[in-house]
């Protein structure tokens, strides 16, 4: 792209809004994001598909920035990089959005046929479904948009149905009535992983049950008194001496006056509550298991919407929480509520609707997981698939070793419809088939009857969203329907997955299971777990809390590169990111620093001249050797960091290399000796070449500004764009520990001189004499050889280096790495005036310290004042004592 820049055309400040759209369009139009199989090594990655209902939030920003860093670096390494984007149909979330929209139009889901509702859902999806993907472009995400997939598109839909049929035929999928998690708001089953357990303050109600045939009572404790209406037993521990004489007797359930047996089971915790439990098999998993064991009646007292059913006999139609109030009142009126105790306990909430979950017996479809999970567990624990950080292997192994069967059916219409077809009311009167025609043939054969089309009906339910997304790395390359195609063979297994640890079990584990079950290999090699983006109070950022900034407004204010840097600076793998907006400001400031360095170099360039020779340093110049050494030290360190997914550490290293080493030191050293003169051409050429290497290192992190600078420096054609520039090649021979140590000593010495100037109020333009007592002859010789660096950065008169120097009288001094630095002060400052100023300041601080000590010696103050007030006084004392010590040292220097 011809983008040759004259000095006059360079804006004084970096303008991200003018740059970002231009370069993103350039990359996209010229196909830099698109990948097709070829002879190169592949690098592939699939996006964790955001919900089709979604808009960009801070978690997406972090996750997709990390993915983009990885894929951009892979391109620069010469790999054929393929980052597949897409969205998830998100059954529960999307259906809820559509229902909400219809409700505003006065339409309920019940008013519509399935086909009519799905038409509304597709219209909603087409209107909103691509929003988040378009927003990701603002961030700079270099996805292969030509490969965008949707979990409910025809090919992926078919693959999910084929997967169900295949697993059913292998005996892994079954239909059964079991205790499941029920979301009364969405009115659907949920898997265990879709339930969020929160610690909440609850009430434990102690309720008296009468013993039949006498005046005795037994007291139970429950947090859910409304379920008393479905009690079918009272249970005690057989070892509990308090209740041994009650076992075998009959208790009378309050309000419903139902007679139930008193049974014994070791499950009961004698220490919890009263040590006596009510048993409600239809509404608690543990109660259900006890009920099965003891042959208890099962009474389902809840409707799907969370209201009380006819089976409850009382409060029919009332919401479960309203019924709780009603039964508490009834218990009080009957004098059967003994006491109410405040407790903390865990309550399950729906991950999607935030409704309180109800355990419920329900006929659902399940997938057996114990056998399927074994290869997925083994290949993570043996590091065939690596987790970053590795600590997540512990929670992964715990879950996989205790895995339960997966409830895969959902009582919804939006999703892949379960391919089960019923021809009767019996438990086994169904067939599994992909089409109605195929189902009819199977049903006729299985039933032995000549059934017609109207005699079979398809299951109303759809499959869990995760049952489609667990195939994502396979189906995006058509690897389920066409398992030996060119793309799946080239791109699969994918390389890296970037995701959040909270969906480790929802998605990561299941993708690994699917990979080994359907392709007998891993779906990816590395999983990088990001942290949760939190505010300064450690609260998770969310719209509901109002503590989450709008990512697009951040990009508008700070530029995409600034926001990317801000996000990455505080996001070590697996650890939460405490986000503050000043991180983005730091990123923007870094972009401005880079731009100013670029402008300075360009302003020194001869009009119309370009520098295109390879980087070749002046071997006699320590600054050149040091800068080249630092460059390759950093390349080596960044390569190591990136391979270990220490992405924030890699960014910090290149940040320091650019800001500290290049901008603050190297540029200063290549400047012309005469003020206002241009940088000598040979030095400027080296400066440009080094700067270009720095831009390459920065490109994955800050793609927009680096492309802008790259294109402005030279007239480059499209195939030489920064996005595909070669990643800096490591030259181990360029790394010199000797040069690095020597230059570091010079830097420390110059910093010490600057501190001396500040302490003694010697301005930067004032000429000083510099005397260095080197710790050995080699250091002395090296410092003498590089006198020019000291003179370049400091206004120096005489410069003397020796191993035999003695401290001159009335001089400031410092010690740097065993060498002593002396700056004679006589003639630079009014010694008497400076002594008087320092003595006055010492007297003032002594008086202040005396008043502080008086307060701290006052026991009444220390004991009664707030701790933070007392601590402030202690801090004042420490700071004042430190200042006094320093001032006395300076005064000593003036003697």
ChimeraX attribute file (.defattr): number of C-alpha atoms within 10 A of each C-alpha:
attribute: neighborCount
match mode: 1-to-1
recipient: residues
	/A:1	14
	/A:2	11
	/A:3	15
	/A:4	15
	/A:5	17
	/A:6	16
	/A:7	16
	/A:8	10
	/A:9	9
	/A:10	15
	/A:11	11
	/A:12	11
	/A:13	12
	/A:14	21
	/A:15	15
	/A:16	21
	/A:17	14
	/A:18	10
	/A:19	15
	/A:20	23
	/A:21	14
	/A:22	12
	/A:23	17
	/A:24	19
	/A:25	12
	/A:26	15
	/A:27	17
	/A:28	17
	/A:29	11
	/A:30	11
	/A:31	13
	/A:32	19
	/A:33	23
	/A:34	20
	/A:35	19
	/A:36	13
	/A:37	16
	/A:38	10
	/A:39	9
	/A:40	10
	/A:41	15
	/A:42	21
	/A:43	23
	/A:44	24
	/A:45	24
	/A:46	22
	/A:47	21
	/A:48	23
	/A:49	19
	/A:50	19
	/A:51	19
	/A:52	25
	/A:53	22
	/A:54	19
	/A:55	18
	/A:56	18
	/A:57	19
	/A:58	20
	/A:59	22
	/A:60	20
	/A:61	21
	/A:62	23
	/A:63	22
	/A:64	23
	/A:65	28
	/A:66	25
	/A:67	23
	/A:68	20
	/A:69	22
	/A:70	23
	/A:71	26
	/A:72	24
	/A:73	24
	/A:74	21
	/A:75	22
	/A:76	21
	/A:77	17
	/A:78	16
	/A:79	18
	/A:80	22
	/A:81	30
	/A:82	25
	/A:83	25
	/A:84	25
	/A:85	23
	/A:86	26
	/A:87	23
	/A:88	23
	/A:89	26
	/A:90	25
	/A:91	24
	/A:92	23
	/A:93	18
	/A:94	22
	/A:95	24
	/A:96	19
	/A:97	14
	/A:98	21
	/A:99	17
	/A:100	15
	/A:101	16
	/A:102	15
	/A:103	12
	/A:104	9
	/A:105	9
	/A:106	9
	/A:107	13
	/A:108	14
	/A:109	16
	/A:110	8
	/A:111	10
	/A:112	12
	/A:113	10
	/A:114	14
	/A:115	10
	/A:116	11
	/A:117	21
	/A:118	17
	/A:119	12
	/A:120	17
	/A:121	20
	/A:122	14
	/A:123	13
	/A:124	18
	/A:125	17
	/A:126	12
	/A:127	10
	/A:128	14
	/A:129	24
	/A:130	16
	/A:131	16
	/A:132	20
	/A:133	22
	/A:134	14
	/A:135	17
	/A:136	19
	/A:137	18
	/A:138	17
	/A:139	25
	/A:140	23
	/A:141	26
	/A:142	28
	/A:143	30
	/A:144	19
	/A:145	19
	/A:146	13
	/A:147	15
	/A:148	15
	/A:149	20
	/A:150	21
	/A:151	28
	/A:152	20
	/A:153	10
	/A:154	9
	/A:155	16
	/A:156	25
	/A:157	18
	/A:158	17
	/A:159	21
	/A:160	26
	/A:161	20
	/A:162	17
	/A:163	19
	/A:164	25
	/A:165	20
	/A:166	14
	/A:167	17
	/A:168	16
	/A:169	12
	/A:170	9
	/A:171	11
	/A:172	18
	/A:173	21
	/A:174	14
	/A:175	14
	/A:176	14
	/A:177	12
	/A:178	18
	/A:179	22
	/A:180	24
	/A:181	28
	/A:182	27
	/A:183	27
	/A:184	20
	/A:185	17
	/A:186	22
	/A:187	16
	/A:188	18
	/A:189	28
	/A:190	25
	/A:191	21
	/A:192	17
	/A:193	17
	/A:194	18
	/A:195	21
	/A:196	16
	/A:197	16
	/A:198	12
	/A:199	10
	/A:200	12
	/A:201	12
	/A:202	16
	/A:203	17
	/A:204	20
	/A:205	21
	/A:206	20
	/A:207	27
	/A:208	23
	/A:209	21
	/A:210	20
	/A:211	20
	/A:212	14
	/A:213	9
	/A:214	7
	/A:215	7
	/A:216	12
	/A:217	15
	/A:218	16
	/A:219	20
	/A:220	21
	/A:221	23
	/A:222	19
	/A:223	17
	/A:224	14
	/A:225	21
	/A:226	22
	/A:227	25
	/A:228	21
	/A:229	24
	/A:230	25
	/A:231	29
	/A:232	26
	/A:233	26
	/A:234	25
	/A:235	25
	/A:236	27
	/A:237	21
	/A:238	17
	/A:239	13
	/A:240	17
	/A:241	10
	/A:242	13
	/A:243	17
	/A:244	14
	/A:245	9
	/A:246	19
	/A:247	16
	/A:248	11
	/A:249	15
	/A:250	20
	/A:251	25
	/A:252	23
	/A:253	23
	/A:254	20
	/A:255	15
	/A:256	14
	/A:257	12
	/A:258	15
	/A:259	18
	/A:260	21
	/A:261	18
	/A:262	23
	/A:263	21
	/A:264	22
	/A:265	14
	/A:266	12
	/A:267	14
	/A:268	17
	/A:269	15
	/A:270	17
	/A:271	9
	/A:272	10
	/A:273	16
	/A:274	16
	/A:275	18
	/A:276	25
	/A:277	24
	/A:278	25
	/A:279	26
	/A:280	27
	/A:281	27
	/A:282	25
	/A:283	24
	/A:284	19
	/A:285	18
	/A:286	14
	/A:287	22
	/A:288	24
	/A:289	14
	/A:290	21
	/A:291	19
	/A:292	13
	/A:293	10
	/A:294	13
	/A:295	10
	/A:296	20
	/A:297	17
	/A:298	18
	/A:299	18
	/A:300	21
	/A:301	26
	/A:302	25
	/A:303	18
	/A:304	17
	/A:305	17
	/A:306	21
	/A:307	19
	/A:308	26
	/A:309	20
	/A:310	14
	/A:311	14
	/A:312	20
	/A:313	13
	/A:314	17
	/A:315	19
	/A:316	17
	/A:317	16
	/A:318	16
	/A:319	16
	/A:320	22
	/A:321	14
	/A:322	13
	/A:323	20
	/A:324	19
	/A:325	13
	/A:326	16
	/A:327	21
	/A:328	17
	/A:329	13
	/A:330	15
	/A:331	18
	/A:332	13
	/A:333	10
	/A:334	12
	/A:335	11
	/A:336	19
	/A:337	19
	/A:338	14
	/A:339	13
	/A:340	15
	/A:341	12
	/A:342	11
	/A:343	11
	/A:344	12
	/A:345	14
	/A:346	12
	/A:347	16
	/A:348	20
	/A:349	20
	/A:350	24
	/A:351	18
	/A:352	18
	/A:353	15
	/A:354	14
	/A:355	16
	/A:356	20
	/A:357	24
	/A:358	22
	/A:359	20
	/A:360	25
	/A:361	22
	/A:362	15
	/A:363	15
	/A:364	19
	/A:365	20
	/A:366	21
	/A:367	20
	/A:368	18
	/A:369	18
	/A:370	14
	/A:371	11
	/A:372	17
	/A:373	21
	/A:374	14
	/A:375	18
	/A:376	24
	/A:377	21
	/A:378	14
	/A:379	16
	/A:380	21
	/A:381	17
	/A:382	9
	/A:383	13
	/A:384	13
	/A:385	21
	/A:386	19
	/A:387	21
	/A:388	19
	/A:389	18
	/A:390	16
	/A:391	10
	/A:392	15
	/A:393	17
	/A:394	11
	/A:395	13
	/A:396	19
	/A:397	17
	/A:398	11
	/A:399	15
	/A:400	19
	/A:401	13
	/A:402	10
	/A:403	15
	/A:404	15
	/A:405	15
	/A:406	19
	/A:407	24
	/A:408	22
	/A:409	27
	/A:410	28
	/A:411	19
	/A:412	22
	/A:413	20
	/A:414	26
	/A:415	23
	/A:416	25
	/A:417	20
	/A:418	24
	/A:419	22
	/A:420	21
	/A:421	24
	/A:422	20
	/A:423	24
	/A:424	14
	/A:425	8
	/A:426	8
	/A:427	10
	/A:428	10
	/A:429	13
	/A:430	22
	/A:431	22
	/A:432	20
	/A:433	22
	/A:434	16
	/A:435	12
	/A:436	17
	/A:437	11
	/A:438	12
	/A:439	24
	/A:440	24
	/A:441	15
	/A:442	17
	/A:443	26
	/A:444	16
	/A:445	13
	/A:446	13
	/A:447	14
	/A:448	9
	/A:449	10
	/A:450	11
	/A:451	15
	/A:452	12
	/A:453	11
	/A:454	8
	/A:455	13
	/A:456	20
	/A:457	16
	/A:458	19
	/A:459	15
	/A:460	16
	/A:461	22
	/A:462	19
	/A:463	25
	/A:464	25
	/A:465	22
	/A:466	19
	/A:467	22
	/A:468	26
	/A:469	26
	/A:470	21
	/A:471	26
	/A:472	30
	/A:473	29
	/A:474	28
	/A:475	24
	/A:476	22
	/A:477	23
	/A:478	19
	/A:479	22
	/A:480	24
	/A:481	17
	/A:482	14
	/A:483	16
	/A:484	11
	/A:485	13
	/A:486	14
	/A:487	17
	/A:488	21
	/A:489	13
	/A:490	18
	/A:491	22
	/A:492	22
	/A:493	20
	/A:494	22
	/A:495	18
	/A:496	22
	/A:497	22
	/A:498	24
	/A:499	25
	/A:500	21
	/A:501	21
	/A:502	14
	/A:503	14
	/A:504	19
	/A:505	18
	/A:506	19
	/A:507	23
	/A:508	24
	/A:509	21
	/A:510	21
	/A:511	26
	/A:512	26
	/A:513	26
	/A:514	25
	/A:515	24
	/A:516	18
	/A:517	16
	/A:518	16
	/A:519	16
	/A:520	12
	/A:521	17
	/A:522	23
	/A:523	25
	/A:524	23
	/A:525	16
	/A:526	20
	/A:527	22
	/A:528	24
	/A:529	25
	/A:530	24
	/A:531	22
	/A:532	24
	/A:533	26
	/A:534	20
	/A:535	19
	/A:536	13
	/A:537	9
	/A:538	13
	/A:539	14
	/A:540	18
	/A:541	21
	/A:542	16
	/A:543	11
	/A:544	7
	/A:545	9
	/A:546	8
	/A:547	15
	/A:548	18
	/A:549	17
	/A:550	12
	/A:551	21
	/A:552	20
	/A:553	10
	/A:554	16
	/A:555	19
	/A:556	13
	/A:557	16
	/A:558	24
	/A:559	29
	/A:560	29
	/A:561	27
	/A:562	26
	/A:563	30
	/A:564	27
	/A:565	25
	/A:566	23
	/A:567	27
	/A:568	25
	/A:569	22
	/A:570	19
	/A:571	23
	/A:572	18
	/A:573	20
	/A:574	20
	/A:575	15
	/A:576	17
	/A:577	24
	/A:578	20
	/A:579	24
	/A:580	15
	/A:581	14
	/A:582	11
	/A:583	20
	/A:584	26
	/A:585	19
	/A:586	17
	/A:587	25
	/A:588	24
	/A:589	15
	/A:590	18
	/A:591	24
	/A:592	18
	/A:593	17
	/A:594	23
	/A:595	22
	/A:596	17
	/A:597	18
	/A:598	20
	/A:599	19
	/A:600	13
	/A:601	21
	/A:602	20
	/A:603	16
	/A:604	18
	/A:605	21
	/A:606	12
	/A:607	12
	/A:608	10
	/A:609	11
	/A:610	14
	/A:611	15
	/A:612	11
	/A:613	9
	/A:614	10
	/A:615	14
	/A:616	13
	/A:617	20
	/A:618	12
	/A:619	9
	/A:620	8
	/A:621	12
	/A:622	19
	/A:623	22
	/A:624	22
	/A:625	20
	/A:626	24
	/A:627	24
	/A:628	22
	/A:629	22
	/A:630	21
	/A:631	26
	/A:632	21
	/A:633	21
	/A:634	21
	/A:635	24
	/A:636	17
	/A:637	16
	/A:638	22
	/A:639	14
	/A:640	14
	/A:641	17
	/A:642	17
	/A:643	11
	/A:644	13
	/A:645	23
	/A:646	19
	/A:647	22
	/A:648	20
	/A:649	19
	/A:650	23
	/A:651	22
	/A:652	15
	/A:653	16
	/A:654	22
	/A:655	20
	/A:656	13
	/A:657	19
	/A:658	24
	/A:659	15
	/A:660	12
	/A:661	17
	/A:662	22
	/A:663	19
	/A:664	13
	/A:665	16
	/A:666	17
	/A:667	18
	/A:668	13
	/A:669	20
	/A:670	19
	/A:671	19
	/A:672	16
	/A:673	13
	/A:674	8
	/A:675	7
	/A:676	9
	/A:677	10
	/A:678	17
	/A:679	22
	/A:680	14
	/A:681	13
	/A:682	13
	/A:683	18
	/A:684	21
	/A:685	22
	/A:686	20
	/A:687	21
	/A:688	20
	/A:689	19
	/A:690	20
	/A:691	21
	/A:692	20
	/A:693	19
	/A:694	22
	/A:695	25
	/A:696	24
	/A:697	26
	/A:698	20
	/A:699	25
	/A:700	24
	/A:701	28
	/A:702	25
	/A:703	27
	/A:704	26
	/A:705	26
	/A:706	25
	/A:707	22
	/A:708	20
	/A:709	20
	/A:710	24
	/A:711	21
	/A:712	20
	/A:713	22
	/A:714	18
	/A:715	15
	/A:716	16
	/A:717	11
	/A:718	16
	/A:719	12
	/A:720	14
	/A:721	17
	/A:722	24
	/A:723	25
	/A:724	20
	/A:725	19
	/A:726	16
	/A:727	21
	/A:728	18
	/A:729	11
	/A:730	15
	/A:731	14
	/A:732	12
	/A:733	8
	/A:734	16
	/A:735	21
	/A:736	17
	/A:737	13
	/A:738	11
	/A:739	19
	/A:740	20
	/A:741	12
	/A:742	18
	/A:743	21
	/A:744	14
	/A:745	18
	/A:746	19
	/A:747	16
	/A:748	15
	/A:749	21
	/A:750	18
	/A:751	13
	/A:752	17
	/A:753	22
	/A:754	15
	/A:755	14
	/A:756	18
	/A:757	18
	/A:758	12
	/A:759	13
	/A:760	16
	/A:761	12
	/A:762	17
	/A:763	13
	/A:764	13
	/A:765	9
	/A:766	12
	/A:767	14
	/A:768	22
	/A:769	15
	/A:770	19
	/A:771	21
	/A:772	27
	/A:773	22
	/A:774	24
	/A:775	16
	/A:776	13
	/A:777	14
	/A:778	11
	/A:779	18
	/A:780	18
	/A:781	14
	/A:782	16
	/A:783	22
	/A:784	17
	/A:785	12
	/A:786	16
	/A:787	15
	/A:788	12
	/A:789	20
	/A:790	20
	/A:791	14
	/A:792	15
	/A:793	13
	/A:794	18
	/A:795	16
	/A:796	16
	/A:797	12
	/A:798	11
	/A:799	14
	/A:800	16
	/A:801	21
	/A:802	19
	/A:803	17
	/A:804	12
	/A:805	14
	/A:806	12
	/A:807	17
	/A:808	13
	/A:809	14
	/A:810	17
	/A:811	17
	/A:812	23
	/A:813	20
	/A:814	16
	/A:815	15
	/A:816	19
	/A:817	11
	/A:818	12
	/A:819	18
	/A:820	20
	/A:821	22
	/A:822	24
	/A:823	22
	/A:824	19
	/A:825	21
	/A:826	12
	/A:827	8
	/A:828	16
	/A:829	12
	/A:830	11
	/A:831	17
	/A:832	11
	/A:833	10
	/A:834	16
	/A:835	17
	/A:836	13
	/A:837	12
	/A:838	17
	/A:839	15
	/A:840	12
	/A:841	15
	/A:842	20
	/A:843	12
	/A:844	13
	/A:845	16
	/A:846	15
	/A:847	12
	/A:848	15
	/A:849	20
	/A:850	13
	/A:851	13
	/A:852	17
	/A:853	15
	/A:854	11
	/A:855	16
	/A:856	18
	/A:857	11
	/A:858	10
	/A:859	10
	/A:860	10
	/A:861	14
	/A:862	16
	/A:863	11
	/A:864	9
	/A:865	12
	/A:866	10
	/A:867	10
	/A:868	9
	/A:869	12
	/A:870	17
	/A:871	14
	/A:872	11
	/A:873	17
	/A:874	16
	/A:875	13
	/A:876	16
	/A:877	19
	/A:878	12
	/A:879	12
	/A:880	18
	/A:881	15
	/A:882	11
	/A:883	15
	/A:884	19
	/A:885	12
	/A:886	14
	/A:887	17
	/A:888	14
	/A:889	12
	/A:890	20
	/A:891	20
	/A:892	13
	/A:893	16
	/A:894	19
	/A:895	11
